[in-house]
Amino acid sequence: LCALINVNGIMAYTLFDSGSTTDSVSPEFAHISGAKPVKLTEQVILQLGCSGSRSKINYGTWVPLQFGPIAQTMYFDIVNLDRYDCVIGTPFMNAHGISLDFEQRAIIVKGQVCPAFTLEEDSS
């Protein structure tokens, strides 16, 4: 499911990914939003779902995030994302009681329903 969330003062087209174990922003979004990149002391391997599909994470950033009742500064890896400005993974969703309702196309944050994009909106 996808929604717009406020990341570093800019609305980010965000994928809530139940298969991701990391939270990330694209280099383009990090630049546009003015996020300060932090070079990692060691590269981190980013393993994707496809066999042989991997990348390396060299940078991260700490930025404020606001979505529904959540308002906090959080860490994001800066990675090459194909279609999204931002990806929210399962550790963040677990920590904040976020569940995904695919039937109703809703992102539920501690009981608060936040609408996700419709299929039509998401495919355009």
N, CA, C and O atoms as a printed pandas DataFrame, in Angstrom:
     atom_number atom_name residue_name chain_id  residue_number  x_coord  y_coord  z_coord
0              1         N          LEU        A               1    0.845   -1.186    0.000
1              2        CA          LEU        A               1    0.000    0.000    0.000
2              3         C          LEU        A               1    0.882    1.237    0.000
3              4         O          LEU        A               1    1.974    1.235    0.569
4              5         N          CYS        A               2    0.399    2.295   -0.643
5              6        CA          CYS        A               2    1.160    3.536   -0.759
6              7         C          CYS        A               2    0.349    4.711   -0.226
7              8         O          CYS        A               2   -0.880    4.728   -0.302
8              9         N          ALA        A               3    1.063    5.687    0.311
9             10        CA          ALA        A               3    0.438    6.914    0.796
10            11         C          ALA        A               3    1.477    8.022    0.769
11            12         O          ALA        A               3    2.673    7.772    0.621
12            13         N          LEU        A               4    0.998    9.246    0.913
13            14        CA          LEU        A               4    1.910   10.371    1.072
14            15         C          LEU        A               4    2.183   10.561    2.552
15            16         O          LEU        A               4    1.254   10.610    3.358
16            17         N          ILE        A               5    3.455   10.669    2.913
17            18        CA          ILE        A               5    3.818   10.983    4.294
18            19         C          ILE        A               5    4.792   12.156    4.273
19            20         O          ILE        A               5    5.502   12.373    3.291
20            21         N          ASN        A               6    4.814   12.901    5.359
21            22        CA          ASN        A               6    5.692   14.058    5.465
22            23         C          ASN        A               6    7.061   13.598    5.955
23            24         O          ASN        A               6    7.204   13.138    7.088
24            25         N          VAL        A               7    8.061   13.728    5.094
25            26        CA          VAL        A               7    9.435   13.369    5.446
26            27         C          VAL        A               7   10.289   14.616    5.245
27            28         O          VAL        A               7   10.422   15.114    4.127
28            29         N          ASN        A               8   10.859   15.111    6.323
29            30        CA          ASN        A               8   11.719   16.298    6.287
30            31         C          ASN        A               8   10.999   17.496    5.657
31            32         O          ASN        A               8   11.599   18.291    4.934
32            33         N          GLY        A               9    9.697   17.605    5.950
33            34        CA          GLY        A               9    8.918   18.747    5.496
34            35         C          GLY        A               9    8.376   18.650    4.087
35            36         O          GLY        A               9    7.736   19.589    3.613
36            37         N          ILE        A              10    8.614   17.534    3.396
37            38        CA          ILE        A              10    8.160   17.338    2.014
38            39         C          ILE        A              10    7.273   16.090    1.974
39            40         O          ILE        A              10    7.567   15.091    2.631
40            41         N          MET        A              11    6.196   16.155    1.204
41            42        CA          MET        A              11    5.342   14.980    1.063
42            43         C          MET        A              11    6.036   13.956    0.164
43            44         O          MET        A              11    6.402   14.260   -0.971
44            45         N          ALA        A              12    6.209   12.747    0.682
45            46        CA          ALA        A              12    6.933   11.678   -0.010
46            47         C          ALA        A              12    5.967   10.574   -0.422
47            48         O          ALA        A              12    5.169   10.101    0.386
48            49         N          TYR        A              13    6.048   10.170   -1.686
49            50        CA          TYR        A              13    5.282    9.027   -2.182
50            51         C          TYR        A              13    5.922    7.785   -1.565
51            52         O          TYR        A              13    7.052    7.431   -1.901
52            53         N          THR        A              14    5.194    7.123   -0.658
53            54        CA          THR        A              14    5.779    6.104    0.212
54            55         C          THR        A              14    5.098    4.755    0.055
55            56         O          THR        A              14    3.871    4.654    0.049
56            57         N          LEU        A              15    5.920    3.723   -0.073
57            58        CA          LEU        A              15    5.457    2.340   -0.085
58            59         C          LEU        A              15    5.589    1.779    1.321
59            60         O          LEU        A              15    6.670    1.828    1.908
60            61         N          PHE        A              16    4.504    1.246    1.867
61            62        CA          PHE        A              16    4.543    0.510    3.130
62            63         C          PHE        A              16    4.745   -0.946    2.743
63            64         O          PHE        A              16    3.828   -1.595    2.239
64            65         N          ASP        A              17    5.955   -1.459    2.981
65            66        CA          ASP        A              17    6.398   -2.745    2.433
66            67         C          ASP        A              17    6.559   -3.778    3.542
67            68         O          ASP        A              17    7.517   -3.728    4.314
68            69         N          SER        A              18    5.609   -4.719    3.615
69            70        CA          SER        A              18    5.660   -5.753    4.656
70            71         C          SER        A              18    6.772   -6.763    4.411
71            72         O          SER        A              18    7.006   -7.628    5.255
72            73         N          GLY        A              19    7.461   -6.675    3.282
73            74        CA          GLY        A              19    8.581   -7.566    2.996
74            75         C          GLY        A              19    9.931   -6.912    3.197
75            76         O          GLY        A              19   10.963   -7.541    2.964
76            77         N          SER        A              20    9.942   -5.661    3.624
77            78        CA          SER        A              20   11.202   -4.933    3.788
78            79         C          SER        A              20   11.612   -4.876    5.255
79            80         O          SER        A              20   10.783   -4.653    6.137
80            81         N          THR        A              21   12.898   -5.081    5.501
81            82        CA          THR        A              21   13.417   -4.987    6.870
82            83         C          THR        A              21   14.192   -3.694    7.083
83            84         O          THR        A              21   14.910   -3.556    8.073
84            85         N          THR        A              22   14.053   -2.756    6.169
85            86        CA          THR        A              22   14.735   -1.471    6.291
86            87         C          THR        A              22   13.791   -0.351    5.872
87            88         O          THR        A              22   12.807   -0.580    5.169
88            89         N          ASP        A              23   14.106    0.854    6.311
89            90        CA          ASP        A              23   13.383    2.052    5.903
90            91         C          ASP        A              23   14.334    2.854    5.030
91            92         O          ASP        A              23   15.502    3.026    5.381
92            93         N          SER        A              24   13.850    3.343    3.904
93            94        CA          SER        A              24   14.773    3.994    2.981
94            95         C          SER        A              24   14.124    5.155    2.243
95            96         O          SER        A              24   12.903    5.225    2.100
96            97         N          VAL        A              25   14.982    6.068    1.777
97            98        CA          VAL        A              25   14.578    7.156    0.891
98            99         C          VAL        A              25   15.499    7.127   -0.317
99           100         O          VAL        A              25   16.626    6.637   -0.245
100          101         N          SER        A              26   15.007    7.656   -1.424
101          102        CA          SER        A              26   15.825    7.704   -2.635
102          103         C          SER        A              26   16.835    8.846   -2.525
103          104         O          SER        A              26   16.593    9.818   -1.809
104          105         N          PRO        A              27   17.962    8.734   -3.227
105          106        CA          PRO        A              27   18.933    9.834   -3.228
106          107         C          PRO        A              27   18.320   11.136   -3.751
107          108         O          PRO        A              27   18.639   12.217   -3.256
108          109         N          GLU        A              28   17.451   11.032   -4.741
109          110        CA          GLU        A              28   16.810   12.225   -5.296
110          111         C          GLU        A              28   15.923   12.903   -4.255
111          112         O          GLU        A              28   15.938   14.127   -4.119
112          113         N          PHE        A              29   15.153   12.105   -3.526
113          114        CA          PHE        A              29   14.288   12.687   -2.497
114          115         C          PHE        A              29   15.124   13.274   -1.364
115          116         O          PHE        A              29   14.810   14.352   -0.859
116          117         N          ALA        A              30   16.180   12.577   -0.962
117          118        CA          ALA        A              30   17.057   13.100    0.091
118          119         C          ALA        A              30   17.602   14.466   -0.322
119          120         O          ALA        A              30   17.641   15.393    0.488
120          121         N          HIS        A              31   18.017   14.590   -1.568
121          122        CA          HIS        A              31   18.566   15.856   -2.066
122          123         C          HIS        A              31   17.501   16.953   -2.091
123          124         O          HIS        A              31   17.723   18.051   -1.583
124          125         N          ILE        A              32   16.349   16.653   -2.682
125          126        CA          ILE        A              32   15.274   17.645   -2.812
126          127         C          ILE        A              32   14.786   18.116   -1.444
127          128         O          ILE        A              32   14.478   19.295   -1.267
128          129         N          SER        A              33   14.713   17.202   -0.477
129          130        CA          SER        A              33   14.194   17.554    0.852
130          131         C          SER        A              33   15.250   18.201    1.743
131          132         O          SER        A              33   14.938   18.660    2.842
132          133         N          GLY        A              34   16.496   18.241    1.278
133          134        CA          GLY        A              34   17.560   18.849    2.078
134          135         C          GLY        A              34   18.080   17.958    3.188
135          136         O          GLY        A              34   18.724   18.441    4.119
136          137         N          ALA        A              35   17.808   16.652    3.103
137          138        CA          ALA        A              35   18.311   15.714    4.120
138          139         C          ALA        A              35   19.834   15.654    4.035
139          140         O          ALA        A              35   20.400   15.581    2.945
140          141         N          LYS        A              36   20.479   15.685    5.176
141          142        CA          LYS        A              36   21.935   15.627    5.203
142          143         C          LYS        A              36   22.389   14.171    5.192
143          144         O          LYS        A              36   22.115   13.433    6.139
144          145         N          PRO        A              37   23.087   13.744    4.120
145          146        CA          PRO        A              37   23.550   12.350    4.071
146          147         C          PRO        A              37   24.697   12.113    5.049
147          148         O          PRO        A              37   25.568   12.963    5.233
148          149         N          VAL        A              38   24.676   10.940    5.667
149          150        CA          VAL        A              38   25.737   10.513    6.575
150          151         C          VAL        A              38   26.395    9.292    5.940
151          152         O          VAL        A              38   25.728    8.291    5.680
152          153         N          LYS        A              39   27.706    9.373    5.691
153          154        CA          LYS        A              39   28.419    8.239    5.097
154          155         C          LYS        A              39   28.559    7.147    6.147
155          156         O          LYS        A              39   29.003    7.410    7.265
156          157         N          LEU        A              40   28.184    5.932    5.795
157          158        CA          LEU        A              40   28.292    4.804    6.716
158          159         C          LEU        A              40   29.750    4.367    6.808
159          160         O          LEU        A              40   30.472    4.391    5.811
160          161         N          THR        A              41   30.184    3.969    8.000
161          162        CA          THR        A              41   31.565    3.518    8.167
162          163         C          THR        A              41   31.805    2.207    7.441
163          164         O          THR        A              41   32.915    1.939    6.983
164          165         N          GLU        A              42   30.763    1.386    7.335
165          166        CA          GLU        A              42   30.849    0.142    6.567
166          167         C          GLU        A              42   29.647    0.053    5.637
167          168         O          GLU        A              42   28.524    0.371    6.029
168          169         N          GLN        A              43   29.886   -0.379    4.407
169          170        CA          GLN        A              43   28.790   -0.589    3.475
170          171         C          GLN        A              43   27.904   -1.724    3.981
171          172         O          GLN        A              43   28.382   -2.691    4.574
172          173         N          VAL        A              44   26.622   -1.585    3.737
173          174        CA          VAL        A              44   25.659   -2.611    4.120
174          175         C          VAL        A              44   25.082   -3.203    2.838
175          176         O          VAL        A              44   24.704   -2.468    1.926
176          177         N          ILE        A              45   25.014   -4.532    2.771
177          178        CA          ILE        A              45   24.435   -5.201    1.607
178          179         C          ILE        A              45   22.916   -5.100    1.685
179          180         O          ILE        A              45   22.316   -5.386    2.721
180          181         N          LEU        A              46   22.312   -4.695    0.596
181          182        CA          LEU        A              46   20.859   -4.656    0.480
182          183         C          LEU        A              46   20.458   -5.801   -0.434
183          184         O          LEU        A              46   20.674   -5.749   -1.645
184          185         N          GLN        A              47   19.872   -6.833    0.156
185          186        CA          GLN        A              47   19.446   -8.012   -0.608
186          187         C          GLN        A              47   17.989   -7.845   -0.983
187          188         O          GLN        A              47   17.133   -7.666   -0.117
188          189         N          LEU        A              48   17.708   -7.902   -2.266
189          190        CA          LEU        A              48   16.336   -7.778   -2.738
190          191         C          LEU        A              48   15.721   -9.156   -2.907
191          192         O          LEU        A              48   16.404  -10.168   -2.751
192          193         N          GLY        A              49   14.450   -9.199   -3.222
193          194        CA          GLY        A              49   13.728  -10.465   -3.311
194          195         C          GLY        A              49   14.123  -11.353   -4.474
195          196         O          GLY        A              49   13.852  -12.554   -4.444
196          197         N          CYS        A              50   14.750  -10.801   -5.492
197          198        CA          CYS        A              50   15.128  -11.586   -6.672
198          199         C          CYS        A              50   16.508  -12.197   -6.481
199          200         O          CYS        A              50   17.394  -11.574   -5.896
200          201         N          SER        A              51   16.687  -13.393   -6.966
201          202        CA          SER        A              51   17.982  -14.059   -6.897
202          203         C          SER        A              51   19.029  -13.225   -7.627
203          204         O          SER        A              51   18.824  -12.806   -8.766
204          205         N          GLY        A              52   20.148  -12.993   -6.958
205          206        CA          GLY        A              52   21.235  -12.232   -7.552
206          207         C          GLY        A              52   21.008  -10.731   -7.565
207          208         O          GLY        A              52   21.837   -9.987   -8.089
208          209         N          SER        A              53   19.908  -10.277   -7.002
209          210        CA          SER        A              53   19.576   -8.857   -7.006
210          211         C          SER        A              53   19.986   -8.242   -5.676
211          212         O          SER        A              53   19.334   -8.451   -4.652
212          213         N          ARG        A              54   21.071   -7.486   -5.705
213          214        CA          ARG        A              54   21.522   -6.839   -4.476
214          215         C          ARG        A              54   22.211   -5.532   -4.794
215          216         O          ARG        A              54   22.639   -5.286   -5.921
216          217         N          SER        A              55   22.305   -4.715   -3.792
217          218        CA          SER        A              55   22.944   -3.417   -3.905
218          219         C          SER        A              55   23.690   -3.164   -2.601
219          220         O          SER        A              55   23.625   -3.977   -1.678
220          221         N          LYS        A              56   24.389   -2.055   -2.523
221          222        CA          LYS        A              56   25.089   -1.689   -1.290
222          223         C          LYS        A              56   24.572   -0.348   -0.805
223          224         O          LYS        A              56   24.296    0.560   -1.590
224          225         N          ILE        A              57   24.448   -0.250    0.503
225          226        CA          ILE        A              57   24.019    0.996    1.129
226          227         C          ILE        A              57   25.272    1.693    1.637
227          228         O          ILE        A              57   26.015    1.136    2.445
228          229         N          ASN        A              58   25.503    2.913    1.162
229          230        CA          ASN        A              58   26.677    3.684    1.559
230          231         C          ASN        A              58   26.341    4.873    2.449
231          232         O          ASN        A              58   27.192    5.366    3.189
232          233         N          TYR        A              59   25.082    5.333    2.371
233          234        CA          TYR        A              59   24.685    6.534    3.098
234          235         C          TYR        A              59   23.346    6.332    3.788
235          236         O          TYR        A              59   22.532    5.501    3.385
236          237         N          GLY        A              60   23.142    7.111    4.832
237          238        CA          GLY        A              60   21.870    7.167    5.530
238          239         C          GLY        A              60   21.590    8.609    5.899
239          240         O          GLY        A              60   22.388    9.497    5.599
240          241         N          THR        A              61   20.462    8.848    6.547
241          242        CA          THR        A              61   20.119   10.196    6.986
242          243         C          THR        A              61   19.122   10.125    8.140
243          244         O          THR        A              61   18.349    9.173    8.249
244          245         N          TRP        A              62   19.149   11.131    8.988
245          246        CA          TRP        A              62   18.174   11.285   10.066
246          247         C          TRP        A              62   17.288   12.466    9.711
247          248         O          TRP        A              62   17.783   13.577    9.525
248          249         N          VAL        A              63   15.980   12.239    9.616
249          250        CA          VAL        A              63   15.046   13.305    9.243
250          251         C          VAL        A              63   13.737   13.160   10.016
251          252         O          VAL        A              63   13.381   12.060   10.440
252          253         N          PRO        A              64   13.018   14.277   10.201
253          254        CA          PRO        A              64   11.707   14.182   10.843
254          255         C          PRO        A              64   10.678   13.555    9.905
255          256         O          PRO        A              64   10.691   13.780    8.694
256          257         N          LEU        A              65    9.797   12.770   10.495
257          258        CA          LEU        A              65    8.721   12.095    9.767
258          259         C          LEU        A              65    7.425   12.382   10.496
259          260         O          LEU        A              65    7.390   12.400   11.727
260          261         N          GLN        A              66    6.354   12.608    9.741
261          262        CA          GLN        A              66    5.040   12.794   10.339
262          263         C          GLN        A              66    4.027   12.042    9.491
263          264         O          GLN        A              66    3.908   12.273    8.288
264          265         N          PHE        A              67    3.293   11.132   10.143
265          266        CA          PHE        A              67    2.242   10.367    9.468
266          267         C          PHE        A              67    1.214    9.960   10.504
267          268         O          PHE        A              67    1.537    9.272   11.472
268          269         N          GLY        A              68   -0.031   10.387   10.301
269          270        CA          GLY        A              68   -1.066   10.088   11.290
270          271         C          GLY        A              68   -0.619   10.608   12.648
271          272         O          GLY        A              68   -0.208   11.764   12.753
272          273         N          PRO        A              69   -0.690    9.778   13.696
273          274        CA          PRO        A              69   -0.287   10.226   15.025
274          275         C          PRO        A              69    1.225   10.160   15.279
275          276         O          PRO        A              69    1.677   10.504   16.371
276          277         N          ILE        A              70    2.003    9.727   14.298
277          278        CA          ILE        A              70    3.453    9.575   14.475
278          279         C          ILE        A              70    4.157   10.854   14.050
279          280         O          ILE        A              70    3.958   11.348   12.940
280          281         N          ALA        A              71    4.981   11.385   14.945
281          282        CA          ALA        A              71    5.830   12.537   14.635
282          283         C          ALA        A              71    7.149   12.313   15.358
283          284         O          ALA        A              71    7.215   12.421   16.583
284          285         N          GLN        A              72    8.197   12.000   14.605
285          286        CA          GLN        A              72    9.491   11.716   15.222
286          287         C          GLN        A              72   10.606   11.880   14.201
287          288         O          GLN        A              72   10.360   11.893   12.994
288          289         N          THR        A              73   11.820   12.003   14.690
289          290        CA          THR        A              73   12.991   11.966   13.822
290          291         C          THR        A              73   13.415   10.513   13.714
291          292         O          THR        A              73   13.494    9.806   14.718
292          293         N          MET        A              74   13.689   10.068   12.491
293          294        CA          MET        A              74   14.060    8.663   12.309
294          295         C          MET        A              74   15.163    8.517   11.276
295          296         O          MET        A              74   15.422    9.421   10.481
296          297         N          TYR        A              75   15.801    7.364   11.306
297          298        CA          TYR        A              75   16.884    7.046   10.383
298          299         C          TYR        A              75   16.331    6.360    9.139
299          300         O          TYR        A              75   15.472    5.483    9.230
300          301         N          PHE        A              76   16.831    6.767    7.982
301          302        CA          PHE        A              76   16.544    6.116    6.710
302          303         C          PHE        A              76   17.859    5.774    6.026
303          304         O          PHE        A              76   18.805    6.561    6.070
304          305         N          ASP        A              77   17.925    4.609    5.395
305          306        CA          ASP        A              77   19.010    4.330    4.467
306          307         C          ASP        A              77   18.714    5.120    3.199
307          308         O          ASP        A              77   17.554    5.304    2.830
308          309         N          ILE        A              78   19.765    5.583    2.536
309          310        CA          ILE        A              78   19.599    6.232    1.236
310          311         C          ILE        A              78   19.956    5.201    0.180
311          312         O          ILE        A              78   21.114    4.801    0.054
312          313         N          VAL        A              79   18.952    4.774   -0.580
313          314        CA          VAL        A              79   19.152    3.714   -1.580
314          315         C          VAL        A              79   18.436    4.081   -2.878
315          316         O          VAL        A              79   17.483    4.861   -2.879
316          317         N          ASN        A              80   18.906    3.513   -3.966
317          318        CA          ASN        A              80   18.275    3.742   -5.264
318          319         C          ASN        A              80   16.928    3.025   -5.295
319          320         O          ASN        A              80   16.866    1.797   -5.367
320          321         N          LEU        A              81   15.859    3.803   -5.238
321          322        CA          LEU        A              81   14.506    3.263   -5.306
322          323         C          LEU        A              81   13.968    3.530   -6.702
323          324         O          LEU        A              81   14.193    4.599   -7.269
324          325         N          ASP        A              82   13.268    2.570   -7.242
325          326        CA          ASP        A              82   12.805    2.683   -8.620
326          327         C          ASP        A              82   11.611    3.611   -8.773
327          328         O          ASP        A              82   11.602    4.458   -9.666
328          329         N          ARG        A              83   10.623    3.472   -7.938
329          330        CA          ARG        A              83    9.349    4.150   -8.174
330          331         C          ARG        A              83    8.914    5.058   -7.032
331          332         O          ARG        A              83    8.033    5.900   -7.203
332          333         N          TYR        A              84    9.526    4.888   -5.881
333          334        CA          TYR        A              84    9.049    5.548   -4.672
334          335         C          TYR        A              84   10.077    6.547   -4.148
335          336         O          TYR        A              84   11.275    6.428   -4.404
336          337         N          ASP        A              85    9.571    7.540   -3.403
337          338        CA          ASP        A              85   10.462    8.457   -2.685
338          339         C          ASP        A              85   10.969    7.806   -1.411
339          340         O          ASP        A              85   12.082    8.076   -0.957
340          341         N          CYS        A              86   10.132    6.941   -0.838
341          342        CA          CYS        A              86   10.395    6.405    0.496
342          343         C          CYS        A              86    9.784    5.009    0.613
343          344         O          CYS        A              86    8.750    4.721    0.011
344          345         N          VAL        A              87   10.433    4.150    1.391
345          346        CA          VAL        A              87    9.890    2.826    1.717
346          347         C          VAL        A              87    9.918    2.679    3.233
347          348         O          VAL        A              87   10.950    2.894    3.868
348          349         N          ILE        A              88    8.778    2.313    3.804
349          350        CA          ILE        A              88    8.674    2.022    5.237
350          351         C          ILE        A              88    8.576    0.510    5.380
351          352         O          ILE        A              88    7.701   -0.121    4.786
352          353         N          GLY        A              89    9.481   -0.073    6.174
353          354        CA          GLY        A              89    9.535   -1.519    6.351
354          355         C          GLY        A              89    8.905   -1.997    7.647
355          356         O          GLY        A              89    8.347   -1.213    8.415
356          357         N          THR        A              90    9.005   -3.301    7.873
357          358        CA          THR        A              90    8.334   -3.922    9.017
358          359         C          THR        A              90    8.855   -3.487   10.383
359          360         O          THR        A              90    8.040   -3.379   11.299
360          361         N          PRO        A              91   10.151   -3.227   10.594
361          362        CA          PRO        A              91   10.555   -2.798   11.938
362          363         C          PRO        A              91    9.833   -1.521   12.382
363          364         O          PRO        A              91    9.371   -1.433   13.520
364          365         N          PHE        A              92    9.737   -0.542   11.496
365          366        CA          PHE        A              92    9.031    0.696   11.821
366          367         C          PHE        A              92    7.544    0.427   12.031
367          368         O          PHE        A              92    6.938    0.945   12.969
368          369         N          MET        A              93    6.955   -0.397   11.140
369          370        CA          MET        A              93    5.528   -0.700   11.279
370          371         C          MET        A              93    5.250   -1.424   12.595
371          372         O          MET        A              93    4.267   -1.115   13.269
372          373         N          ASN        A              94    6.096   -2.376   12.968
373          374        CA          ASN        A              94    5.920   -3.084   14.246
374          375         C          ASN        A              94    6.071   -2.140   15.426
375          376         O          ASN        A              94    5.281   -2.197   16.368
376          377         N          ALA        A              95    7.071   -1.276   15.391
377          378        CA          ALA        A              95    7.332   -0.357   16.504
378          379         C          ALA        A              95    6.193    0.634   16.715
379          380         O          ALA        A              95    5.998    1.124   17.828
380          381         N          HIS        A              96    5.443    0.933   15.661
381          382        CA          HIS        A              96    4.394    1.950   15.748
382          383         C          HIS        A              96    2.984    1.388   15.592
383          384         O          HIS        A              96    2.032    2.140   15.384
384          385         N          GLY        A              97    2.853    0.077   15.691
385          386        CA          GLY        A              97    1.529   -0.534   15.636
386          387         C          GLY        A              97    0.807   -0.289   14.325
387          388         O          GLY        A              97   -0.407   -0.085   14.309
388          389         N          ILE        A              98    1.546   -0.309   13.226
389          390        CA          ILE        A              98    0.945   -0.080   11.912
390          391         C          ILE        A              98    0.525   -1.413   11.312
391          392         O          ILE        A              98    1.305   -2.364   11.282
392          393         N          SER        A              99   -0.707   -1.474   10.837
393          394        CA          SER        A              99   -1.161   -2.653   10.099
394          395         C          SER        A              99   -1.707   -2.193    8.750
395          396         O          SER        A              99   -2.173   -1.065    8.593
396          397         N          LEU        A             100   -1.635   -3.097    7.794
397          398        CA          LEU        A             100   -2.069   -2.797    6.434
398          399         C          LEU        A             100   -3.355   -3.553    6.135
399          400         O          LEU        A             100   -3.407   -4.776    6.270
400          401         N          ASP        A             101   -4.382   -2.834    5.731
401          402        CA          ASP        A             101   -5.664   -3.434    5.371
402          403         C          ASP        A             101   -5.804   -3.337    3.853
403          404         O          ASP        A             101   -6.199   -2.302    3.316
404          405         N          PHE        A             102   -5.473   -4.437    3.173
405          406        CA          PHE        A             102   -5.480   -4.431    1.717
406          407         C          PHE        A             102   -6.896   -4.365    1.146
407          408         O          PHE        A             102   -7.112   -3.764    0.093
408          409         N          GLU        A             103   -7.855   -4.977    1.831
409          410        CA          GLU        A             103   -9.232   -4.961    1.336
410          411         C          GLU        A             103   -9.803   -3.543    1.332
411          412         O          GLU        A             103  -10.436   -3.123    0.363
412          413         N          GLN        A             104   -9.574   -2.814    2.417
413          414        CA          GLN        A             104  -10.086   -1.445    2.532
414          415         C          GLN        A             104   -9.099   -0.405    1.998
415          416         O          GLN        A             104   -9.415    0.784    1.961
416          417         N          ARG        A             105   -7.895   -0.849    1.582
417          418        CA          ARG        A             105   -6.824    0.037    1.119
418          419         C          ARG        A             105   -6.564    1.125    2.153
419          420         O          ARG        A             105   -6.637    2.321    1.869
420          421         N          ALA        A             106   -6.256    0.661    3.367
421          422        CA          ALA        A             106   -6.022    1.576    4.475
422          423         C          ALA        A             106   -4.768    1.175    5.238
423          424         O          ALA        A             106   -4.425   -0.003    5.338
424          425         N          ILE        A             107   -4.101    2.182    5.767
425          426        CA          ILE        A             107   -2.953    1.987    6.643
426          427         C          ILE        A             107   -3.431    2.401    8.024
427          428         O          ILE        A             107   -3.819    3.551    8.230
428          429         N          ILE        A             108   -3.405    1.475    8.967
429          430        CA          ILE        A             108   -3.951    1.729   10.298
430          431         C          ILE        A             108   -2.790    1.936   11.260
431          432         O          ILE        A             108   -1.947    1.058   11.443
432          433         N          VAL        A             109   -2.766    3.124   11.875
433          434        CA          VAL        A             109   -1.686    3.510   12.778
434          435         C          VAL        A             109   -2.268    3.660   14.176
435          436         O          VAL        A             109   -2.950    4.643   14.469
436          437         N          LYS        A             110   -1.994    2.675   15.046
437          438        CA          LYS        A             110   -2.504    2.696   16.421
438          439         C          LYS        A             110   -3.998    2.990   16.441
439          440         O          LYS        A             110   -4.466    3.815   17.226
440          441         N          GLY        A             111   -4.743    2.311   15.573
441          442        CA          GLY        A             111   -6.189    2.462   15.523
442          443         C          GLY        A             111   -6.690    3.583   14.629
443          444         O          GLY        A             111   -7.879    3.624   14.311
444          445         N          GLN        A             112   -5.824    4.484   14.218
445          446        CA          GLN        A             112   -6.229    5.587   13.338
446          447         C          GLN        A             112   -6.109    5.141   11.884
447          448         O          GLN        A             112   -5.041    4.715   11.444
448          449         N          VAL        A             113   -7.205    5.242   11.145
449          450        CA          VAL        A             113   -7.221    4.823    9.741
450          451         C          VAL        A             113   -6.700    5.954    8.864
451          452         O          VAL        A             113   -7.230    7.066    8.874
452          453         N          CYS        A             114   -5.651    5.647    8.106
453          454        CA          CYS        A             114   -5.070    6.590    7.148
454          455         C          CYS        A             114   -5.274    5.994    5.758
455          456         O          CYS        A             114   -4.785    4.897    5.486
456          457         N          PRO        A             115   -5.983    6.690    4.876
457          458        CA          PRO        A             115   -6.258    6.106    3.560
458          459         C          PRO        A             115   -4.993    5.943    2.726
459          460         O          PRO        A             115   -4.108    6.798    2.737
460          461         N          ALA        A             116   -4.929    4.832    2.007
461          462        CA          ALA        A             116   -3.851    4.590    1.048
462          463         C          ALA        A             116   -4.357    5.007   -0.326
463          464         O          ALA        A             116   -5.550    5.243   -0.514
464          465         N          PHE        A             117   -3.444    5.095   -1.278
465          466        CA          PHE        A             117   -3.848    5.379   -2.652
466          467         C          PHE        A             117   -4.753    4.264   -3.165
467          468         O          PHE        A             117   -4.592    3.103   -2.791
468          469         N          THR        A             118   -5.699    4.622   -4.019
469          470        CA          THR        A             118   -6.523    3.611   -4.680
470          471         C          THR        A             118   -5.654    2.896   -5.713
471          472         O          THR        A             118   -4.550    3.346   -6.022
472          473         N          LEU        A             119   -6.152    1.792   -6.240
473          474        CA          LEU        A             119   -5.414    1.077   -7.288
474          475         C          LEU        A             119   -5.178    1.982   -8.495
475          476         O          LEU        A             119   -4.102    1.958   -9.091
476          477         N          GLU        A             120   -6.178    2.772   -8.852
477          478        CA          GLU        A             120   -6.046    3.677   -9.995
478          479         C          GLU        A             120   -4.984    4.738   -9.727
479          480         O          GLU        A             120   -4.142    5.002  -10.585
480          481         N          GLU        A             121   -5.018    5.347   -8.545
481          482        CA          GLU        A             121   -4.023    6.364   -8.198
482          483         C          GLU        A             121   -2.624    5.770   -8.168
483          484         O          GLU        A             121   -1.661    6.387   -8.623
484          485         N          ASP        A             122   -2.529    4.566   -7.628
485          486        CA          ASP        A             122   -1.228    3.927   -7.461
486          487         C          ASP        A             122   -0.614    3.498   -8.788
487          488         O          ASP        A             122    0.608    3.416   -8.905
488          489         N          SER        A             123   -1.447    3.224   -9.787
489          490        CA          SER        A             123   -0.908    2.745  -11.057
490          491         C          SER        A             123   -0.597    3.877  -12.036
491          492         O          SER        A             123   -0.038    3.636  -13.105
492          493         N          SER        A             124   -0.956    5.105  -11.676
493          494        CA          SER        A             124   -0.678    6.210  -12.607
494          495         C          SER        A             124    0.653    6.871  -12.363
495          496         O          SER        A             124    1.013    7.812  -13.071
